Amino acid sequence: MTMMTTRLLTLAAVGLVLAGCQTMTPQERRARDETTCASYGFRRGTDAFATCLQRIELDRRAEARAFRYESDILLRRPYWY
């Protein structure tokens, strides 16, 4: 590889690592969820809108649980079972 290619790959790797460090505040997450529910056609202040927000949060929690379960080597059974 040339020196320029090595530098570009290093810069790209650093960019990916830094992009993975971004987090959202609870306020930003709530605003995004509200925008999502509004884009589905739900109106703010209705029971349907609240249900939409709740389902998004429940889905987020389920994904986090699944990720933790898959990442925890102690919870996985050996492959020969």
Stockholm file with secondary structure:
# STOCKHOLM 1.0

chainA/1-81         MTMMTTRLLTLAAVGLVLAGCQTMTPQERRARDETTCASYGFRRGTDAFATCLQRIELDRRAEARAFRYESDILLRRPYWY
#=GR chainA/1-81 SS CCHHHHHHHHHHHHHHHHHHTCCCCHHHHHHHHHHHHHHTTCCTTSHHHHHHHHHHHHHHHHHHHHHHHHHCTTTSCCTTC
#=GC SS_cons        CCHHHHHHHHHHHHHHHHHHTCCCCHHHHHHHHHHHHHHTTCCTTSHHHHHHHHHHHHHHHHHHHHHHHHHCTTTSCCTTC
//
